[in-house]
Amino acid sequence: MRISGVIGLGSVVGGLLLGAGPVRAQSNFEIQVYPGTTVPKGVTMLELHSNFTGRGSTTVVDGVLPTNHALHETLELTHGFTDWLEIGFYQFTSLQDGGGFQYVGNHIRPRIAVPERLHWPIGLSLSQEVGYARKEFGADTWSWEFRPIIDQTIGRFSWSFNPTLGIALKGPNAGHSPDFEPSAQIGFDATKRVNVALEYYGGLGPLSDLEPLKASQQLLVPALNINFGPEWEFNIGAGIALTDPTDRVTVKMIVGRKLGGRTSPPK
C-alpha cells in the first residue's frame, strides 16, 4: 500500500497539518511515509504534494523564512527502471505569506527494493535522496537523506516504518551527527476504495545527542487513502502537533497519476 498521493489539492483544503523544523529548515515539502515497493518497471509516476501550514513560525530564524501560512508545492516524477530500481526527481516551490511562488530547490532519489516476485513476508527497500535547497528555506543547502523502509500487509491491515537519517552535506551542520527522523504508518482498508491510516513523523535531533521528547518534532497525521482506480493515488491528512516545536496547524494532500506500463485492477 502506498501512503503517498497524486495531484495537489492542499491549496483547496488549505488550513490544517504538519510542522517543519524550527531552525534547521522548512521541512514540510514532502509529508509521506514510504512503502516497501517501488514503481513498476516501465511506469512513470507523476505526483504533486501540496502542504499548507495554517499556524507555524512567524519570524526569520538564522536566515530561514517562517512557515506560517506557507503553501509548499512539490512536483515529483518517479520512473521504474527495473522491478527493483526506481529513480525520483523533485522540484520544490513555496508560496510564502504575502509573497509569490519561489523556487526552493531540487532533489534526486534513487531507491532499490526486494522485488515482489520473491514473495518475501515483508517489504524491504532503501531510498537515498540527495539535493539542494536555497538557504532561505534551510540552513544546510545540500543534504542527503538515508531512508530504510520496512512494510507489511496482513489482510486488511498494513504498516510501514521508515527510520530515516538526515545528513547535512553543506551548511552549519555539515560534518555533524545525522539527525534521526523516523516516520511510520498503520492503515486499515475500511472498504475496497477507502483506506484509513494514522501517520507519524518525528524529528529527534542528532543521533549523538537525541533531544528530550518535549523539545523534539512530534506529529500525528490521521489520513485517508482513496482508490480512484489503478492509475491514480490519493492521500489527504490533517496533522496533530504533539510538542511545542512542531507547527500547530498543517494540511497535506498528495495526488498521483501513473503513466505507461501495465496497471493492476483496483482491489
C-alpha positions in Angstrom: 0.0 0.0 0.0 1.4 3.4 -1.0 0.9 6.2 1.5 1.6 8.9 -0.9 -0.6 10.5 -3.4 -1.1 12.2 -6.6 -2.2 16.0 -7.8 -2.1 18.6 -5.1 -5.3 19.9 -3.6 -3.7 21.3 -0.5 -4.5 24.8 -1.6 -8.2 23.9 -1.8 -8.3 22.2 1.6 -5.7 24.6 2.9 -5.7 25.0 6.6 -4.8 22.1 8.8 -1.4 20.0 9.1 2.3 19.3 9.8 5.2 21.3 11.0 8.7 22.0 9.8 11.9 22.0 11.7 12.0 25.2 13.8 15.6 26.3 12.9 17.2 23.8 10.5 14.7 24.0 7.6 11.2 24.4 6.3 10.9 20.6 6.0 7.3 20.1 5.1 7.7 19.8 1.4 7.0 16.1 1.2 5.0 14.6 4.1 4.9 10.9 3.2 5.6 7.5 4.7 7.2 5.3 2.0 6.0 1.8 1.2 8.4 -1.1 0.6 7.5 -1.5 -3.1 8.9 0.6 -6.0 7.2 2.0 -9.1 6.7 -0.9 -11.5 9.2 -1.3 -14.4 8.3 0.9 -17.3 5.9 3.0 -15.3 6.3 6.7 -14.6 4.5 8.2 -11.5 3.7 11.9 -11.6 2.8 13.3 -8.2 2.0 16.7 -6.7 2.5 17.2 -3.0 0.5 20.2 -1.5 1.2 21.1 2.1 -0.2 24.2 3.8 0.8 25.4 7.3 -2.1 27.3 8.8 -0.3 28.2 12.0 3.5 28.0 12.2 6.6 30.1 12.9 6.3 33.8 12.2 9.8 35.1 12.3 13.0 34.6 10.3 15.4 32.4 12.2 19.1 32.1 11.1 18.0 33.3 7.7 15.3 30.7 7.2 11.9 32.1 6.3 8.8 31.5 8.6 6.4 28.7 7.9 3.2 30.5 8.9 0.6 30.4 6.1 3.2 28.9 3.7 2.0 26.7 0.9 4.5 24.2 -0.4 4.0 22.6 -3.8 6.4 19.8 -4.7 6.3 18.1 -8.1 7.7 14.6 -8.0 8.5 12.5 -11.1 9.5 8.8 -10.5 10.3 6.1 -13.0 10.6 2.4 -12.5 13.7 1.1 -14.4 13.5 -2.5 -13.2 11.4 -4.4 -10.7 13.9 -3.4 -8.0 15.0 0.1 -9.0 13.2 3.4 -9.3 14.6 7.0 -9.5 12.7 10.0 -8.5 13.2 13.7 -9.1 11.7 16.6 -7.1 11.0 20.2 -7.9 10.3 22.2 -4.7 8.4 25.6 -4.7 6.9 27.7 -1.9 4.2 30.4 -1.7 5.1 32.5 1.4 2.6 34.6 3.2 2.4 37.9 1.4 4.7 36.8 -1.4 4.6 35.0 -4.7 5.8 31.5 -5.6 9.5 30.9 -5.1 11.9 28.3 -6.4 13.2 26.3 -3.4 15.4 23.5 -4.8 15.7 20.1 -6.4 16.4 16.6 -5.1 17.1 13.2 -6.8 16.1 10.0 -5.2 17.3 6.5 -6.3 15.6 3.6 -4.5 16.2 -0.2 -4.5 13.9 -2.8 -3.2 13.5 -6.5 -2.8 11.3 -7.5 -5.8 7.7 -8.5 -5.1 8.2 -11.6 -7.2 10.4 -13.1 -4.5 7.3 -13.1 -2.2 9.1 -12.1 1.0 6.8 -11.8 4.0 7.8 -8.2 4.5 8.7 -5.4 2.0 12.2 -4.0 2.2 13.8 -1.1 0.3 16.4 1.6 0.7 15.9 5.2 -0.5 18.7 7.7 -0.7 17.8 11.3 -1.5 20.4 14.0 -2.3 19.8 17.6 -3.3 19.9 21.3 -2.9 17.6 23.9 -1.2 18.1 27.6 -1.0 19.4 28.9 2.3 16.1 30.9 2.8 14.4 27.5 3.3 17.1 25.5 5.0 20.3 26.4 6.8 22.0 23.4 5.2 21.8 24.0 1.5 23.0 20.5 0.4 21.7 17.4 2.2 21.5 13.6 2.0 18.6 11.5 3.3 19.2 7.8 4.1 15.9 6.0 4.4 15.5 2.3 5.1 11.9 1.2 4.5 10.1 -1.8 6.0 6.4 -2.6 5.4 3.9 -5.4 5.5 0.2 -6.1 4.6 -1.8 -8.6 6.6 -5.3 -8.9 5.3 -7.0 -5.5 5.5 -4.2 -4.1 7.8 -0.9 -2.7 6.8 2.1 -0.9 8.4 5.3 0.8 7.3 8.3 2.1 9.2 10.9 4.5 7.8 13.9 5.0 10.3 15.3 7.9 8.3 18.6 9.7 8.8 19.1 13.3 7.6 22.7 14.2 6.8 23.9 17.8 6.1 26.5 18.0 3.3 26.9 21.8 3.1 26.0 24.3 5.8 26.4 24.9 9.5 25.5 21.3 10.4 27.8 19.6 7.8 30.1 17.1 9.4 27.8 16.7 12.4 26.0 13.6 13.6 23.0 12.6 11.3 19.5 13.7 12.5 17.1 10.8 13.4 13.8 11.5 11.6 11.6 8.4 11.9 8.2 8.1 10.3 5.6 5.3 10.3 2.1 4.5 9.4 -0.6 1.9 10.1 -3.6 1.5 7.8 -6.9 -0.3 7.5 -8.9 -1.0 4.4 -12.4 0.2 5.6 -13.8 -0.5 2.1 -12.5 -1.6 -1.3 -12.0 2.1 -2.1 -11.1 3.7 1.3 -8.1 3.1 3.5 -8.0 4.8 6.9 -4.4 5.5 8.2 -2.5 7.1 11.0 0.9 8.5 10.1 3.6 9.5 12.5 6.5 11.9 11.8 9.3 12.7 14.2 12.4 14.8 14.4 14.5 13.7 17.3 17.7 15.6 16.6 21.3 14.3 16.1 21.9 10.6 16.8 24.9 11.5 19.0 22.6 13.6 21.3 18.9 12.9 20.9 16.6 15.7 22.1 14.2 15.3 25.0 10.7 14.3 23.8 9.2 17.7 24.6 11.9 19.5 22.6 11.6 17.3 19.5 9.3 17.3 16.5 6.3 15.0 17.0 3.4 14.9 14.6 0.5 12.5 14.2 -1.5 12.7 10.9 -4.9 11.0 10.6 -5.2 10.4 6.8 -7.3 8.8 4.1 -6.1 7.0 1.0 -8.8 6.8 -1.6 -8.7 4.3 -4.6 -9.9 6.2 -7.7 -8.6 3.4 -9.9 -5.3 1.6 -10.7 -3.7 4.6 -12.4 -4.4 7.0 -9.5 -3.2 7.6 -6.0 -4.8 10.0 -3.5 -3.8 10.8 0.1 -5.1 13.6 2.4 -4.4 14.2 6.0 -4.5 16.8 8.9 -1.7 16.9 11.4 -1.8 17.0 15.2 1.2 18.6 16.8 2.3 16.8 20.0 5.1 19.1 21.0 5.7 22.9 21.1 8.5 22.9 18.4 6.0 21.4 15.9 3.9 23.8 13.8 0.4 23.8 15.1 -1.8 23.5 12.0 -1.0 21.9 8.7 -2.8 20.1 5.9 -1.3 17.8 3.3 -2.6 16.3 0.1 -0.9 14.1 -2.5 -2.3 13.2 -5.8 -0.6 10.9 -8.3 -1.0 9.5 -11.8 0.7 6.5 -13.2 1.8 6.8 -16.9 2.8 3.9 -19.2 3.2 0.2 -18.4 0.6 -2.1 -17.0 -1.7 -1.3 -14.1 -3.5 -3.8 -11.8 -7.3 -3.7 -11.4 -8.5 -1.9 -8.3 -8.9 -4.0 -5.1 
